[in-house]
Amino acid sequence: YSTTNIQVEGVDEPDLVKNDGKYIYVIAGNQVIIVDAYPAESMEVLSEINISNAFEMFINEDRLIVFSNDYKQYSETIASIYDISDRSEPELEKKISIEGNYITARMIDDYVYLIANQYTGYDDIILPYVAVDGVRKEIPATDIAYFPYPDTNYVFTNILAINVENGNYESKTYLLGASYNIYVSSYQHLEESKLH
């Protein structure tokens, strides 16, 4: 069966369609559809999850991680983690969001790394936040890393490292120039610290 074309071995990339050899997972409109695809002669839709503005996902054994956007007040990128041990009855386990426009995500083992950019503005700077199941926690200015080099266009680059097995997460924010090219390797993937 075909899988997502990736750039680095061991570093999975999100997609609109995922396939684990038995089930096919598809984002279509505002739904994620889970299809029992093997054997083909008994193919059937097992479940449909309604998620507004869903655009990419990962599969990690019995976990489905779906990325979506919320534009109600500011741009927010959401990672919804579902327990799909019963593919016909997916259960939402955790919803983690971070302020900013989605740039990309990667998955290494049981960790999903979500990257979003948030424009800083010049007059009224809004500090980034992480929200877990609707509870927001602002990232203090003292926790934002920066490099002492001038740039013409600053953004907060917000990175979430989420353990999809237990929902634990770490976040880091960097004040950087705007960029959309991301390279992720597994070189420094250590158990003690997920963000370097």
Secondary structure as UniProt FT lines:
FT   TURN            9..10
FT   STRAND          11..12
FT   STRAND          17..19
FT   STRAND          23..28
FT   TURN            29..30
FT   STRAND          31..36
FT   HELIX           40..42
FT   STRAND          44..50
FT   TURN            52..53
FT   STRAND          54..60
FT   TURN            61..62
FT   STRAND          63..70
FT   STRAND          76..83
FT   TURN            87..88
FT   STRAND          91..99
FT   STRAND          101..108
FT   TURN            109..110
FT   STRAND          111..119
FT   STRAND          129..132
FT   TURN            133..134
FT   STRAND          135..138
FT   HELIX           141..143
FT   STRAND          144..146
FT   STRAND          154..163
FT   TURN            164..166
FT   STRAND          169..177
FT   TURN            187..188
//
